Structure formats: structure tokens, C-alpha cells
Amino acid sequence: MRLRRKPANKPIMHSATDELPILPADLVEGLIAAALAEDWQTRGDVTSQAVIPDTAQAHAVIRARENGVLAGLDLAKAAFLAHASGLKVTPHKTDSEALSPGDDVATIEGPARALLAAERVALNYLGHLSGIASMTARLVARVAHTQAKICDTRKTTPGLRAVEKYAVRAGGGANHRFGLYDALLIKDNHIAVAGGITAALDAAHAKADGLPIEIEVDTLDQFEEALAAGAKIVLLDNMTPATLSEAVAINQGRAVLEASGRVSEDTVVGIAESGVDYISVGALTHSALTLDLGLDIDIS
């Protein structure tokens, strides 16, 4: 398996290197163990146990049924190999690779009961993460003529943040912060409690201990105050492309600019053409449709 023990959640904001990170083995193994335990409980696949002889062997192929981008192959492979199943998995594609209908993704051979017991968990992860990668890739392609980079948010499925953000990277996007621990993002509620933009930034600069500091603003007046207070990363929230263009002109390269709010395949081009550096899209991880991948089996 293409797995090494390397942290997937380095404390960085806006990571956009071309290299796809490697999912650590303990993360993959833990997710697969939890998913199989949920599906099997203490009795396992009672249907296969009832209707398939324990000596039956099978040959199966995972195939794409629509266009997309692959992500999650390591998780799918781990599901089939869990618990010394005796299965052999041969990948035909790699994560971040484009898929067309009919493309073979992987071949699985071995005990039929083990294959069927892991099928749904494998396809659930593969379809979900490939859906995220595919949506990301579509947005990345739409803004390729601009400097803007597409990035994710913390709007992820609890427990799956690392692999969902991995899928964003597989689709060509960038990762925003991974959690509340690796960067400061001062949002409107922080500002309200802290006593204003300048007060919030002053406090953050005094206590950030080297972590990145970003502040959210809703208006150009707030933006100018943030710049005057020394902001180096500014989130421009729910602004029109015209207002974003004004912010870019005011900025004159002083701060990294991120746009967010109501981003879709229809709106992303206008947002990107404003000149912002990043466009954060919560929908990548909370609304991407599962990519249609199927497993076709032949009994040998």
C-alpha cells in the first residue's frame, strides 16, 4: 500500500503545493476499522455467509460510471485487505487521476465472502472522496486563467476532515487551516466580543506565537481598518465581484486576500477575476455529490 507514517495535518494555512500528501497508515487503518465495525457489528456479513460457500473465489473490478477525479484509493484498498482477508488488490489508477466512464480503477481477487463484506465500505469512501476531488477539479479548471486558488474550509464531516481535505488536494485545490489549533481566523463573532477589528488584531498579534493570523471583514471600511491595523491575511466575506475588485485595488499587494460566500461553479469565475488570491468553498466538503463508481464481480 502507498502509505507512510507522515502527518496529514501539518499546521499550515493555504497549502497549495503540487505534491499530493500521503495519508498516514494509522489514520487509514483507524477509519477502516471503525467503518467495518459499524457495518459488521459482531455477526459480519450474514447474507454472504448464508448464500456463498466459504470456499468460493471471486474476481471483481471497480469501474468509473461517470467523469471525475479519483481520490480515496488507499482507503478502498485497506478495506479489502483488512483482517487478513486473503484478497489481492491491483490498482489501475492513482489518486488525482482523471476518470472517464468505463475506466477500470482496481481489480480485486480472492475469497468471495471477504470481497463482498468490504465492498460497501470501500465504495463509500472511494465515491465520497472522489466526489470531493471531482468538484474541486471543476472549480480549479474554471479559474485556471486567474491567479486565484480554490481552497477548502472547516465545514467537513466530523472525523473525516483529514481525508476530505486530502481529496481537495487530489482535485488540485489548496488546504485552509485544519482546525482551531493551527492558525488564527478572527471572524465576526470574535470581533464583536473583542471590541472591534483593531482591538482583535492587536490582541492576536500579541498572543499568536508565530501562527498565521487572518481576519474576516464584510465591508470595504472594515477592510481598510484591518489593513491599517496590520492585517496580512484578510477574508473578504460575501462581497460581490465588483466590491472584491475594489478591495484588490485598495490592497495594493499588502495582504493576502481570500474571498468566501456563495461560491458555485456559476459564480466562481467572476470572483476569481476580481484578483483575489484564494477562494474558499465550504461546498467542496459538505455538498459534493458522490462520484458514481461501481464494483462488477465475476465468480471463478
NORZIRA-V55708 format. One line per field, one symbol per residue. psi: psi as a letter, one per 20 degrees, with the letter a starting at -180 (. if undefined). burial: b if it has 9 or more other C-alpha atoms within 8 Angstrom, else e. Layout:
# NORZIRA-V55708
psi: ???
burial: ???
This chain:
# NORZIRA-V55708
psi: qmpqnppimqmqplpkqhpprppqghgghgggggghhhhhciibnhghhhipqiipqqpqppqqirqappqjhhggghghiqklhjqppoqirqqiqqqqpippgqppqbpgghghhigggghggggghhgghggghggghhjhjriqppraajmrppijgghhhghghhjjaqpaqhaiijqpooahhggghijrgggggggghhjhliqqpqqpqirhghghggghjjpippooplqrhghghgggghgkjhqpppqrplprhhihghghihjrhqopohhgiijpqppopqopppp.
burial: eebeeeebeebbbbebeeeeebbbbeebbeebbebbbeebeeeebeebbeebeeebbbbbbbbbbbbbbbbbbbbbbbbbbbeebebebeeebbbbeebbbebbbbbbbbbbbbbbbbbebbbebbbbbbbbbbbbbbbbebbeeebbbbbbbbebbeeebbbbbbbbbbbbbbbbbbeeebbbebbeebbeebebbbbbbbebeeebeeebbbbbbbebebbbbbbebebbbbbbbbbebebbbebbeebeeebbbbbbbebebebbbebbbbbbbbbbbbebbbebebbebbbeeeee
